[in-house]
Amino acid sequence: MQAEKIQIKAEARYLRVSPQKARLVVDLIRGRKANDAIITLRSVNKGIAPAVEKVLHSAIANAQDQDENVDVDQLYVSEAYVNEGPRQKRVRPAPMGRAYRYQRRTSHIVLKVAEK
């Protein structure tokens, strides 16, 4: 029997960025080693990249807290996904006294790291 692979999770909720934009960044680091993922996030020219990097650092710290013997160099991003959060409904003025409705989207980013 194989030993179960333990995944450590970190999550950022209610981030003010659309899930579609956040997924562009999260897709880049899925399956990569943690150190490579951090380097990738620092070189990506997207506004959400620092927030994703913060979540990744949190996941690594959670792994160290849970198990003192964990090798940080062996950690990799086993799961990475972005869920849609609640939408904020807003109104924008339009010509002739009308109003256009629009939505400000929010995201929940979830990263899980595991040891190879």
Jmol script that loads the backbone (N, CA, C; Angstrom):
load data "model"
ATOM      1  N   MET A   1       0.822  -1.192   0.000  1.00  0.00           N
ATOM      2  CA  MET A   1       0.000   0.000   0.000  1.00  0.00           C
ATOM      3  C   MET A   1       0.864   1.253   0.000  1.00  0.00           C
ATOM      4  N   GLN A   2       0.404   2.238  -0.732  1.00  0.00           N
ATOM      5  CA  GLN A   2       1.125   3.499  -0.756  1.00  0.00           C
ATOM      6  C   GLN A   2       0.748   4.349   0.444  1.00  0.00           C
ATOM      7  N   ALA A   3       1.720   5.123   0.909  1.00  0.00           N
ATOM      8  CA  ALA A   3       1.425   6.069   1.981  1.00  0.00           C
ATOM      9  C   ALA A   3       0.625   7.229   1.393  1.00  0.00           C
ATOM     10  N   GLU A   4      -0.340   7.709   2.154  1.00  0.00           N
ATOM     11  CA  GLU A   4      -1.162   8.809   1.678  1.00  0.00           C
ATOM     12  C   GLU A   4      -0.341  10.081   1.605  1.00  0.00           C
ATOM     13  N   LYS A   5      -0.524  10.804   0.504  1.00  0.00           N
ATOM     14  CA  LYS A   5       0.193  12.061   0.328  1.00  0.00           C
ATOM     15  C   LYS A   5      -0.567  13.154   1.063  1.00  0.00           C
ATOM     16  N   ILE A   6       0.088  13.821   1.984  1.00  0.00           N
ATOM     17  CA  ILE A   6      -0.562  14.865   2.779  1.00  0.00           C
ATOM     18  C   ILE A   6      -0.446  16.193   2.038  1.00  0.00           C
ATOM     19  N   GLN A   7      -1.577  16.850   1.867  1.00  0.00           N
ATOM     20  CA  GLN A   7      -1.607  18.159   1.223  1.00  0.00           C
ATOM     21  C   GLN A   7      -1.915  19.220   2.264  1.00  0.00           C
ATOM     22  N   ILE A   8      -1.151  20.288   2.205  1.00  0.00           N
ATOM     23  CA  ILE A   8      -1.343  21.413   3.121  1.00  0.00           C
ATOM     24  C   ILE A   8      -1.966  22.557   2.326  1.00  0.00           C
ATOM     25  N   LYS A   9      -3.002  23.169   2.891  1.00  0.00           N
ATOM     26  CA  LYS A   9      -3.797  24.154   2.160  1.00  0.00           C
ATOM     27  C   LYS A   9      -3.610  25.559   2.716  1.00  0.00           C
ATOM     28  N   ALA A  10      -3.670  26.526   1.817  1.00  0.00           N
ATOM     29  CA  ALA A  10      -3.748  27.943   2.193  1.00  0.00           C
ATOM     30  C   ALA A  10      -4.757  28.587   1.247  1.00  0.00           C
ATOM     31  N   GLU A  11      -5.465  29.580   1.766  1.00  0.00           N
ATOM     32  CA  GLU A  11      -6.576  30.148   1.011  1.00  0.00           C
ATOM     33  C   GLU A  11      -6.626  31.657   1.223  1.00  0.00           C
ATOM     34  N   ALA A  12      -6.912  32.378   0.154  1.00  0.00           N
ATOM     35  CA  ALA A  12      -7.177  33.818   0.239  1.00  0.00           C
ATOM     36  C   ALA A  12      -8.589  34.036  -0.277  1.00  0.00           C
ATOM     37  N   ARG A  13      -9.405  34.699   0.508  1.00  0.00           N
ATOM     38  CA  ARG A  13     -10.810  34.847   0.137  1.00  0.00           C
ATOM     39  C   ARG A  13     -11.166  36.313  -0.087  1.00  0.00           C
ATOM     40  N   TYR A  14     -12.173  36.523  -0.896  1.00  0.00           N
ATOM     41  CA  TYR A  14     -12.751  37.843  -1.179  1.00  0.00           C
ATOM     42  C   TYR A  14     -11.732  38.819  -1.785  1.00  0.00           C
ATOM     43  N   LEU A  15     -10.854  38.324  -2.646  1.00  0.00           N
ATOM     44  CA  LEU A  15      -9.906  39.210  -3.322  1.00  0.00           C
ATOM     45  C   LEU A  15     -10.626  39.967  -4.426  1.00  0.00           C
ATOM     46  N   ARG A  16     -10.335  41.253  -4.549  1.00  0.00           N
ATOM     47  CA  ARG A  16     -11.038  42.098  -5.512  1.00  0.00           C
ATOM     48  C   ARG A  16     -10.411  41.998  -6.895  1.00  0.00           C
ATOM     49  N   VAL A  17     -10.499  40.821  -7.482  1.00  0.00           N
ATOM     50  CA  VAL A  17     -10.055  40.598  -8.852  1.00  0.00           C
ATOM     51  C   VAL A  17     -10.987  39.552  -9.447  1.00  0.00           C
ATOM     52  N   SER A  18     -11.246  39.636 -10.724  1.00  0.00           N
ATOM     53  CA  SER A  18     -12.149  38.655 -11.318  1.00  0.00           C
ATOM     54  C   SER A  18     -11.467  37.286 -11.349  1.00  0.00           C
ATOM     55  N   PRO A  19     -12.228  36.217 -11.158  1.00  0.00           N
ATOM     56  CA  PRO A  19     -11.652  34.871 -11.175  1.00  0.00           C
ATOM     57  C   PRO A  19     -10.946  34.557 -12.495  1.00  0.00           C
ATOM     58  N   GLN A  20     -11.462  35.076 -13.588  1.00  0.00           N
ATOM     59  CA  GLN A  20     -10.852  34.826 -14.893  1.00  0.00           C
ATOM     60  C   GLN A  20      -9.417  35.351 -14.936  1.00  0.00           C
ATOM     61  N   LYS A  21      -9.192  36.538 -14.390  1.00  0.00           N
ATOM     62  CA  LYS A  21      -7.849  37.119 -14.378  1.00  0.00           C
ATOM     63  C   LYS A  21      -6.934  36.376 -13.415  1.00  0.00           C
ATOM     64  N   ALA A  22      -7.476  35.974 -12.270  1.00  0.00           N
ATOM     65  CA  ALA A  22      -6.662  35.258 -11.284  1.00  0.00           C
ATOM     66  C   ALA A  22      -6.253  33.882 -11.807  1.00  0.00           C
ATOM     67  N   ARG A  23      -7.136  33.227 -12.574  1.00  0.00           N
ATOM     68  CA  ARG A  23      -6.823  31.894 -13.104  1.00  0.00           C
ATOM     69  C   ARG A  23      -5.643  31.937 -14.068  1.00  0.00           C
ATOM     70  N   LEU A  24      -5.462  33.043 -14.775  1.00  0.00           N
ATOM     71  CA  LEU A  24      -4.330  33.169 -15.695  1.00  0.00           C
ATOM     72  C   LEU A  24      -3.011  32.999 -14.953  1.00  0.00           C
ATOM     73  N   VAL A  25      -2.927  33.533 -13.744  1.00  0.00           N
ATOM     74  CA  VAL A  25      -1.695  33.462 -12.949  1.00  0.00           C
ATOM     75  C   VAL A  25      -1.583  32.111 -12.250  1.00  0.00           C
ATOM     76  N   VAL A  26      -2.683  31.635 -11.674  1.00  0.00           N
ATOM     77  CA  VAL A  26      -2.659  30.386 -10.911  1.00  0.00           C
ATOM     78  C   VAL A  26      -2.320  29.203 -11.820  1.00  0.00           C
ATOM     79  N   ASP A  27      -2.780  29.250 -13.074  1.00  0.00           N
ATOM     80  CA  ASP A  27      -2.488  28.161 -14.011  1.00  0.00           C
ATOM     81  C   ASP A  27      -0.993  28.024 -14.294  1.00  0.00           C
ATOM     82  N   LEU A  28      -0.245  29.120 -14.135  1.00  0.00           N
ATOM     83  CA  LEU A  28       1.193  29.087 -14.410  1.00  0.00           C
ATOM     84  C   LEU A  28       1.974  28.277 -13.376  1.00  0.00           C
ATOM     85  N   ILE A  29       1.463  28.196 -12.133  1.00  0.00           N
ATOM     86  CA  ILE A  29       2.252  27.574 -11.067  1.00  0.00           C
ATOM     87  C   ILE A  29       1.761  26.184 -10.688  1.00  0.00           C
ATOM     88  N   ARG A  30       0.637  25.736 -11.227  1.00  0.00           N
ATOM     89  CA  ARG A  30       0.087  24.428 -10.865  1.00  0.00           C
ATOM     90  C   ARG A  30       1.076  23.319 -11.259  1.00  0.00           C
ATOM     91  N   GLY A  31       1.418  22.466 -10.285  1.00  0.00           N
ATOM     92  CA  GLY A  31       2.308  21.339 -10.541  1.00  0.00           C
ATOM     93  C   GLY A  31       3.788  21.655 -10.432  1.00  0.00           C
ATOM     94  N   ARG A  32       4.146  22.902 -10.226  1.00  0.00           N
ATOM     95  CA  ARG A  32       5.560  23.278 -10.140  1.00  0.00           C
ATOM     96  C   ARG A  32       6.097  23.129  -8.721  1.00  0.00           C
ATOM     97  N   LYS A  33       7.419  23.048  -8.625  1.00  0.00           N
ATOM     98  CA  LYS A  33       8.050  23.071  -7.310  1.00  0.00           C
ATOM     99  C   LYS A  33       7.820  24.446  -6.687  1.00  0.00           C
ATOM    100  N   ALA A  34       7.771  24.496  -5.373  1.00  0.00           N
ATOM    101  CA  ALA A  34       7.425  25.743  -4.675  1.00  0.00           C
ATOM    102  C   ALA A  34       8.409  26.862  -5.004  1.00  0.00           C
ATOM    103  N   ASN A  35       9.709  26.537  -5.025  1.00  0.00           N
ATOM    104  CA  ASN A  35      10.711  27.574  -5.315  1.00  0.00           C
ATOM    105  C   ASN A  35      10.560  28.111  -6.741  1.00  0.00           C
ATOM    106  N   ASP A  36      10.307  27.216  -7.698  1.00  0.00           N
ATOM    107  CA  ASP A  36      10.110  27.651  -9.080  1.00  0.00           C
ATOM    108  C   ASP A  36       8.845  28.496  -9.215  1.00  0.00           C
ATOM    109  N   ALA A  37       7.811  28.125  -8.460  1.00  0.00           N
ATOM    110  CA  ALA A  37       6.553  28.870  -8.509  1.00  0.00           C
ATOM    111  C   ALA A  37       6.748  30.296  -7.993  1.00  0.00           C
ATOM    112  N   ILE A  38       7.525  30.454  -6.930  1.00  0.00           N
ATOM    113  CA  ILE A  38       7.786  31.792  -6.385  1.00  0.00           C
ATOM    114  C   ILE A  38       8.534  32.644  -7.408  1.00  0.00           C
ATOM    115  N   ILE A  39       9.522  32.049  -8.063  1.00  0.00           N
ATOM    116  CA  ILE A  39      10.283  32.780  -9.091  1.00  0.00           C
ATOM    117  C   ILE A  39       9.363  33.184 -10.241  1.00  0.00           C
ATOM    118  N   THR A  40       8.494  32.274 -10.645  1.00  0.00           N
ATOM    119  CA  THR A  40       7.542  32.574 -11.721  1.00  0.00           C
ATOM    120  C   THR A  40       6.618  33.720 -11.337  1.00  0.00           C
ATOM    121  N   LEU A  41       6.095  33.682 -10.115  1.00  0.00           N
ATOM    122  CA  LEU A  41       5.167  34.725  -9.671  1.00  0.00           C
ATOM    123  C   LEU A  41       5.836  36.091  -9.591  1.00  0.00           C
ATOM    124  N   ARG A  42       7.114  36.106  -9.257  1.00  0.00           N
ATOM    125  CA  ARG A  42       7.820  37.401  -9.183  1.00  0.00           C
ATOM    126  C   ARG A  42       8.079  37.986 -10.562  1.00  0.00           C
ATOM    127  N   SER A  43       8.121  37.134 -11.590  1.00  0.00           N
ATOM    128  CA  SER A  43       8.417  37.627 -12.938  1.00  0.00           C
ATOM    129  C   SER A  43       7.163  37.882 -13.773  1.00  0.00           C
ATOM    130  N   VAL A  44       5.996  37.467 -13.278  1.00  0.00           N
ATOM    131  CA  VAL A  44       4.751  37.665 -14.024  1.00  0.00           C
ATOM    132  C   VAL A  44       4.283  39.108 -13.863  1.00  0.00           C
ATOM    133  N   ASN A  45       3.878  39.702 -14.975  1.00  0.00           N
ATOM    134  CA  ASN A  45       3.446  41.101 -14.960  1.00  0.00           C
ATOM    135  C   ASN A  45       1.919  41.182 -14.844  1.00  0.00           C
ATOM    136  N   LYS A  46       1.383  40.696 -13.727  1.00  0.00           N
ATOM    137  CA  LYS A  46      -0.050  40.747 -13.459  1.00  0.00           C
ATOM    138  C   LYS A  46      -0.253  41.282 -12.048  1.00  0.00           C
ATOM    139  N   GLY A  47      -1.319  42.041 -11.862  1.00  0.00           N
ATOM    140  CA  GLY A  47      -1.575  42.684 -10.574  1.00  0.00           C
ATOM    141  C   GLY A  47      -1.866  41.710  -9.446  1.00  0.00           C
ATOM    142  N   ILE A  48      -2.390  40.529  -9.758  1.00  0.00           N
ATOM    143  CA  ILE A  48      -2.765  39.568  -8.730  1.00  0.00           C
ATOM    144  C   ILE A  48      -1.580  38.694  -8.308  1.00  0.00           C
ATOM    145  N   ALA A  49      -0.484  38.723  -9.030  1.00  0.00           N
ATOM    146  CA  ALA A  49       0.664  37.844  -8.745  1.00  0.00           C
ATOM    147  C   ALA A  49       1.203  37.985  -7.314  1.00  0.00           C
ATOM    148  N   PRO A  50       1.349  39.199  -6.750  1.00  0.00           N
ATOM    149  CA  PRO A  50       1.814  39.294  -5.359  1.00  0.00           C
ATOM    150  C   PRO A  50       0.875  38.632  -4.360  1.00  0.00           C
ATOM    151  N   ALA A  51      -0.431  38.702  -4.599  1.00  0.00           N
ATOM    152  CA  ALA A  51      -1.397  38.063  -3.695  1.00  0.00           C
ATOM    153  C   ALA A  51      -1.281  36.539  -3.774  1.00  0.00           C
ATOM    154  N   VAL A  52      -1.087  36.009  -4.981  1.00  0.00           N
ATOM    155  CA  VAL A  52      -0.922  34.558  -5.140  1.00  0.00           C
ATOM    156  C   VAL A  52       0.380  34.107  -4.476  1.00  0.00           C
ATOM    157  N   GLU A  53       1.430  34.923  -4.603  1.00  0.00           N
ATOM    158  CA  GLU A  53       2.700  34.596  -3.955  1.00  0.00           C
ATOM    159  C   GLU A  53       2.533  34.568  -2.433  1.00  0.00           C
ATOM    160  N   LYS A  54       1.760  35.491  -1.898  1.00  0.00           N
ATOM    161  CA  LYS A  54       1.509  35.531  -0.462  1.00  0.00           C
ATOM    162  C   LYS A  54       0.788  34.266   0.005  1.00  0.00           C
ATOM    163  N   VAL A  55      -0.173  33.796  -0.794  1.00  0.00           N
ATOM    164  CA  VAL A  55      -0.889  32.565  -0.461  1.00  0.00           C
ATOM    165  C   VAL A  55       0.068  31.372  -0.504  1.00  0.00           C
ATOM    166  N   LEU A  56       0.958  31.348  -1.486  1.00  0.00           N
ATOM    167  CA  LEU A  56       1.934  30.258  -1.591  1.00  0.00           C
ATOM    168  C   LEU A  56       2.881  30.241  -0.394  1.00  0.00           C
ATOM    169  N   HIS A  57       3.356  31.418   0.014  1.00  0.00           N
ATOM    170  CA  HIS A  57       4.205  31.494   1.210  1.00  0.00           C
ATOM    171  C   HIS A  57       3.450  30.995   2.440  1.00  0.00           C
ATOM    172  N   SER A  58       2.173  31.324   2.522  1.00  0.00           N
ATOM    173  CA  SER A  58       1.352  30.873   3.643  1.00  0.00           C
ATOM    174  C   SER A  58       1.211  29.355   3.640  1.00  0.00           C
ATOM    175  N   ALA A  59       1.032  28.758   2.467  1.00  0.00           N
ATOM    176  CA  ALA A  59       0.918  27.298   2.368  1.00  0.00           C
ATOM    177  C   ALA A  59       2.218  26.620   2.803  1.00  0.00           C
ATOM    178  N   ILE A  60       3.347  27.205   2.409  1.00  0.00           N
ATOM    179  CA  ILE A  60       4.646  26.649   2.804  1.00  0.00           C
ATOM    180  C   ILE A  60       4.816  26.750   4.316  1.00  0.00           C
ATOM    181  N   ALA A  61       4.434  27.895   4.896  1.00  0.00           N
ATOM    182  CA  ALA A  61       4.532  28.070   6.346  1.00  0.00           C
ATOM    183  C   ALA A  61       3.602  27.102   7.080  1.00  0.00           C
ATOM    184  N   ASN A  62       2.397  26.875   6.523  1.00  0.00           N
ATOM    185  CA  ASN A  62       1.476  25.914   7.131  1.00  0.00           C
ATOM    186  C   ASN A  62       2.066  24.507   7.117  1.00  0.00           C
ATOM    187  N   ALA A  63       2.771  24.168   6.038  1.00  0.00           N
ATOM    188  CA  ALA A  63       3.405  22.846   5.957  1.00  0.00           C
ATOM    189  C   ALA A  63       4.495  22.705   7.013  1.00  0.00           C
ATOM    190  N   GLN A  64       5.257  23.764   7.223  1.00  0.00           N
ATOM    191  CA  GLN A  64       6.308  23.720   8.244  1.00  0.00           C
ATOM    192  C   GLN A  64       5.718  23.640   9.640  1.00  0.00           C
ATOM    193  N   ASP A  65       4.599  24.309   9.871  1.00  0.00           N
ATOM    194  CA  ASP A  65       3.952  24.262  11.180  1.00  0.00           C
ATOM    195  C   ASP A  65       3.394  22.875  11.481  1.00  0.00           C
ATOM    196  N   GLN A  66       2.832  22.244  10.457  1.00  0.00           N
ATOM    197  CA  GLN A  66       2.203  20.944  10.672  1.00  0.00           C
ATOM    198  C   GLN A  66       3.224  19.833  10.883  1.00  0.00           C
ATOM    199  N   ASP A  67       4.342  19.906  10.159  1.00  0.00           N
ATOM    200  CA  ASP A  67       5.362  18.870  10.280  1.00  0.00           C
ATOM    201  C   ASP A  67       6.732  19.539  10.265  1.00  0.00           C
ATOM    202  N   GLU A  68       7.467  19.420  11.367  1.00  0.00           N
ATOM    203  CA  GLU A  68       8.773  20.074  11.470  1.00  0.00           C
ATOM    204  C   GLU A  68       9.814  19.428  10.557  1.00  0.00           C
ATOM    205  N   ASN A  69       9.595  18.174  10.166  1.00  0.00           N
ATOM    206  CA  ASN A  69      10.566  17.454   9.351  1.00  0.00           C
ATOM    207  C   ASN A  69      10.372  17.670   7.852  1.00  0.00           C
ATOM    208  N   VAL A  70       9.438  18.525   7.469  1.00  0.00           N
ATOM    209  CA  VAL A  70       9.156  18.719   6.052  1.00  0.00           C
ATOM    210  C   VAL A  70      10.339  19.415   5.377  1.00  0.00           C
ATOM    211  N   ASP A  71      10.676  18.928   4.169  1.00  0.00           N
ATOM    212  CA  ASP A  71      11.762  19.516   3.385  1.00  0.00           C
ATOM    213  C   ASP A  71      11.152  20.538   2.428  1.00  0.00           C
ATOM    214  N   VAL A  72      11.412  21.819   2.661  1.00  0.00           N
ATOM    215  CA  VAL A  72      10.809  22.890   1.875  1.00  0.00           C
ATOM    216  C   VAL A  72      11.224  22.786   0.404  1.00  0.00           C
ATOM    217  N   ASP A  73      12.431  22.282   0.150  1.00  0.00           N
ATOM    218  CA  ASP A  73      12.897  22.152  -1.232  1.00  0.00           C
ATOM    219  C   ASP A  73      12.144  21.066  -1.993  1.00  0.00           C
ATOM    220  N   GLN A  74      11.485  20.146  -1.292  1.00  0.00           N
ATOM    221  CA  GLN A  74      10.746  19.065  -1.937  1.00  0.00           C
ATOM    222  C   GLN A  74       9.256  19.385  -2.110  1.00  0.00           C
ATOM    223  N   LEU A  75       8.807  20.542  -1.618  1.00  0.00           N
ATOM    224  CA  LEU A  75       7.400  20.904  -1.739  1.00  0.00           C
ATOM    225  C   LEU A  75       7.075  21.328  -3.169  1.00  0.00           C
ATOM    226  N   TYR A  76       5.871  20.966  -3.614  1.00  0.00           N
ATOM    227  CA  TYR A  76       5.396  21.412  -4.919  1.00  0.00           C
ATOM    228  C   TYR A  76       3.916  21.766  -4.814  1.00  0.00           C
ATOM    229  N   VAL A  77       3.434  22.532  -5.770  1.00  0.00           N
ATOM    230  CA  VAL A  77       2.044  22.969  -5.778  1.00  0.00           C
ATOM    231  C   VAL A  77       1.207  21.821  -6.348  1.00  0.00           C
ATOM    232  N   SER A  78       0.557  21.071  -5.468  1.00  0.00           N
ATOM    233  CA  SER A  78      -0.204  19.900  -5.915  1.00  0.00           C
ATOM    234  C   SER A  78      -1.571  20.285  -6.460  1.00  0.00           C
ATOM    235  N   GLU A  79      -2.197  21.302  -5.885  1.00  0.00           N
ATOM    236  CA  GLU A  79      -3.486  21.791  -6.383  1.00  0.00           C
ATOM    237  C   GLU A  79      -3.484  23.311  -6.322  1.00  0.00           C
ATOM    238  N   ALA A  80      -4.078  23.917  -7.331  1.00  0.00           N
ATOM    239  CA  ALA A  80      -4.203  25.372  -7.364  1.00  0.00           C
ATOM    240  C   ALA A  80      -5.440  25.713  -8.170  1.00  0.00           C
ATOM    241  N   TYR A  81      -6.381  26.380  -7.548  1.00  0.00           N
ATOM    242  CA  TYR A  81      -7.585  26.755  -8.267  1.00  0.00           C
ATOM    243  C   TYR A  81      -8.162  28.042  -7.708  1.00  0.00           C
ATOM    244  N   VAL A  82      -9.032  28.663  -8.520  1.00  0.00           N
ATOM    245  CA  VAL A  82      -9.667  29.929  -8.159  1.00  0.00           C
ATOM    246  C   VAL A  82     -11.168  29.737  -8.258  1.00  0.00           C
ATOM    247  N   ASN A  83     -11.863  30.029  -7.176  1.00  0.00           N
ATOM    248  CA  ASN A  83     -13.318  29.975  -7.164  1.00  0.00           C
ATOM    249  C   ASN A  83     -13.880  31.387  -7.185  1.00  0.00           C
ATOM    250  N   GLU A  84     -15.103  31.492  -7.640  1.00  0.00           N
ATOM    251  CA  GLU A  84     -15.742  32.795  -7.701  1.00  0.00           C
ATOM    252  C   GLU A  84     -16.333  33.141  -6.341  1.00  0.00           C
ATOM    253  N   GLY A  85     -16.100  34.371  -5.892  1.00  0.00           N
ATOM    254  CA  GLY A  85     -16.679  34.851  -4.651  1.00  0.00           C
ATOM    255  C   GLY A  85     -17.958  35.617  -4.940  1.00  0.00           C
ATOM    256  N   PRO A  86     -18.503  36.273  -3.935  1.00  0.00           N
ATOM    257  CA  PRO A  86     -19.725  37.050  -4.160  1.00  0.00           C
ATOM    258  C   PRO A  86     -19.463  38.253  -5.065  1.00  0.00           C
ATOM    259  N   ARG A  87     -20.476  38.629  -5.810  1.00  0.00           N
ATOM    260  CA  ARG A  87     -20.350  39.778  -6.700  1.00  0.00           C
ATOM    261  C   ARG A  87     -20.969  41.003  -6.042  1.00  0.00           C
ATOM    262  N   GLN A  88     -20.320  42.139  -6.234  1.00  0.00           N
ATOM    263  CA  GLN A  88     -20.864  43.388  -5.723  1.00  0.00           C
ATOM    264  C   GLN A  88     -21.610  44.080  -6.865  1.00  0.00           C
ATOM    265  N   LYS A  89     -22.882  44.333  -6.663  1.00  0.00           N
ATOM    266  CA  LYS A  89     -23.679  44.984  -7.702  1.00  0.00           C
ATOM    267  C   LYS A  89     -23.512  46.496  -7.588  1.00  0.00           C
ATOM    268  N   ARG A  90     -23.212  47.126  -8.707  1.00  0.00           N
ATOM    269  CA  ARG A  90     -22.986  48.568  -8.734  1.00  0.00           C
ATOM    270  C   ARG A  90     -23.803  49.183  -9.869  1.00  0.00           C
ATOM    271  N   VAL A  91     -23.976  50.505  -9.807  1.00  0.00           N
ATOM    272  CA  VAL A  91     -24.724  51.229 -10.824  1.00  0.00           C
ATOM    273  C   VAL A  91     -23.849  52.344 -11.375  1.00  0.00           C
ATOM    274  N   ARG A  92     -23.826  52.449 -12.708  1.00  0.00           N
ATOM    275  CA  ARG A  92     -23.052  53.499 -13.375  1.00  0.00           C
ATOM    276  C   ARG A  92     -24.034  54.431 -14.086  1.00  0.00           C
ATOM    277  N   PRO A  93     -23.870  55.745 -13.936  1.00  0.00           N
ATOM    278  CA  PRO A  93     -24.766  56.676 -14.630  1.00  0.00           C
ATOM    279  C   PRO A  93     -24.650  56.518 -16.146  1.00  0.00           C
ATOM    280  N   ALA A  94     -25.784  56.661 -16.809  1.00  0.00           N
ATOM    281  CA  ALA A  94     -25.847  56.526 -18.264  1.00  0.00           C
ATOM    282  C   ALA A  94     -26.565  57.751 -18.840  1.00  0.00           C
ATOM    283  N   PRO A  95     -26.504  57.930 -20.135  1.00  0.00           N
ATOM    284  CA  PRO A  95     -27.150  59.111 -20.746  1.00  0.00           C
ATOM    285  C   PRO A  95     -28.663  59.166 -20.509  1.00  0.00           C
ATOM    286  N   MET A  96     -29.192  60.345 -20.538  1.00  0.00           N
ATOM    287  CA  MET A  96     -30.630  60.615 -20.427  1.00  0.00           C
ATOM    288  C   MET A  96     -31.213  60.107 -19.107  1.00  0.00           C
ATOM    289  N   GLY A  97     -30.459  60.220 -18.031  1.00  0.00           N
ATOM    290  CA  GLY A  97     -30.958  59.868 -16.707  1.00  0.00           C
ATOM    291  C   GLY A  97     -31.079  58.388 -16.433  1.00  0.00           C
ATOM    292  N   ARG A  98     -30.584  57.565 -17.313  1.00  0.00           N
ATOM    293  CA  ARG A  98     -30.660  56.123 -17.098  1.00  0.00           C
ATOM    294  C   ARG A  98     -29.478  55.657 -16.258  1.00  0.00           C
ATOM    295  N   ALA A  99     -29.496  54.361 -15.944  1.00  0.00           N
ATOM    296  CA  ALA A  99     -28.407  53.779 -15.147  1.00  0.00           C
ATOM    297  C   ALA A  99     -28.067  52.407 -15.706  1.00  0.00           C
ATOM    298  N   TYR A 100     -26.776  52.126 -15.805  1.00  0.00           N
ATOM    299  CA  TYR A 100     -26.304  50.805 -16.238  1.00  0.00           C
ATOM    300  C   TYR A 100     -25.819  50.050 -15.012  1.00  0.00           C
ATOM    301  N   ARG A 101     -26.251  48.802 -14.893  1.00  0.00           N
ATOM    302  CA  ARG A 101     -25.771  47.975 -13.784  1.00  0.00           C
ATOM    303  C   ARG A 101     -24.526  47.215 -14.215  1.00  0.00           C
ATOM    304  N   TYR A 102     -23.578  47.072 -13.306  1.00  0.00           N
ATOM    305  CA  TYR A 102     -22.413  46.231 -13.562  1.00  0.00           C
ATOM    306  C   TYR A 102     -22.043  45.535 -12.264  1.00  0.00           C
ATOM    307  N   GLN A 103     -21.188  44.530 -12.363  1.00  0.00           N
ATOM    308  CA  GLN A 103     -20.819  43.718 -11.196  1.00  0.00           C
ATOM    309  C   GLN A 103     -19.317  43.749 -10.987  1.00  0.00           C
ATOM    310  N   ARG A 104     -18.936  43.929  -9.750  1.00  0.00           N
ATOM    311  CA  ARG A 104     -17.525  43.814  -9.384  1.00  0.00           C
ATOM    312  C   ARG A 104     -17.319  42.421  -8.826  1.00  0.00           C
ATOM    313  N   ARG A 105     -16.479  41.668  -9.478  1.00  0.00           N
ATOM    314  CA  ARG A 105     -16.310  40.271  -9.108  1.00  0.00           C
ATOM    315  C   ARG A 105     -15.224  40.102  -8.051  1.00  0.00           C
ATOM    316  N   THR A 106     -15.368  39.061  -7.231  1.00  0.00           N
ATOM    317  CA  THR A 106     -14.360  38.713  -6.237  1.00  0.00           C
ATOM    318  C   THR A 106     -13.953  37.255  -6.434  1.00  0.00           C
ATOM    319  N   SER A 107     -12.812  36.890  -5.851  1.00  0.00           N
ATOM    320  CA  SER A 107     -12.254  35.553  -6.041  1.00  0.00           C
ATOM    321  C   SER A 107     -11.825  34.954  -4.710  1.00  0.00           C
ATOM    322  N   HIS A 108     -11.837  33.630  -4.677  1.00  0.00           N
ATOM    323  CA  HIS A 108     -11.233  32.865  -3.596  1.00  0.00           C
ATOM    324  C   HIS A 108     -10.119  32.033  -4.223  1.00  0.00           C
ATOM    325  N   ILE A 109      -8.876  32.231  -3.776  1.00  0.00           N
ATOM    326  CA  ILE A 109      -7.734  31.483  -4.317  1.00  0.00           C
ATOM    327  C   ILE A 109      -7.330  30.406  -3.322  1.00  0.00           C
ATOM    328  N   VAL A 110      -7.213  29.163  -3.794  1.00  0.00           N
ATOM    329  CA  VAL A 110      -6.839  28.027  -2.954  1.00  0.00           C
ATOM    330  C   VAL A 110      -5.588  27.383  -3.529  1.00  0.00           C
ATOM    331  N   LEU A 111      -4.552  27.247  -2.703  1.00  0.00           N
ATOM    332  CA  LEU A 111      -3.323  26.547  -3.096  1.00  0.00           C
ATOM    333  C   LEU A 111      -3.062  25.422  -2.103  1.00  0.00           C
ATOM    334  N   LYS A 112      -2.678  24.266  -2.625  1.00  0.00           N
ATOM    335  CA  LYS A 112      -2.308  23.137  -1.781  1.00  0.00           C
ATOM    336  C   LYS A 112      -0.910  22.694  -2.170  1.00  0.00           C
ATOM    337  N   VAL A 113      -0.059  22.490  -1.171  1.00  0.00           N
ATOM    338  CA  VAL A 113       1.297  22.004  -1.428  1.00  0.00           C
ATOM    339  C   VAL A 113       1.448  20.613  -0.817  1.00  0.00           C
ATOM    340  N   ALA A 114       2.302  19.818  -1.444  1.00  0.00           N
ATOM    341  CA  ALA A 114       2.591  18.474  -0.956  1.00  0.00           C
ATOM    342  C   ALA A 114       4.083  18.217  -1.144  1.00  0.00           C
ATOM    343  N   GLU A 115       4.569  17.199  -0.471  1.00  0.00           N
ATOM    344  CA  GLU A 115       5.985  16.854  -0.558  1.00  0.00           C
ATOM    345  C   GLU A 115       6.163  15.717  -1.559  1.00  0.00           C
ATOM    346  N   LYS A 116       7.161  15.848  -2.431  1.00  0.00           N
ATOM    347  CA  LYS A 116       7.424  14.796  -3.414  1.00  0.00           C
ATOM    348  C   LYS A 116       8.129  13.629  -2.784  1.00  0.00           C
TER     349      LYS A 116
END
end "model"
wireframe off; spacefill off
backbone 0.3
color backbone group
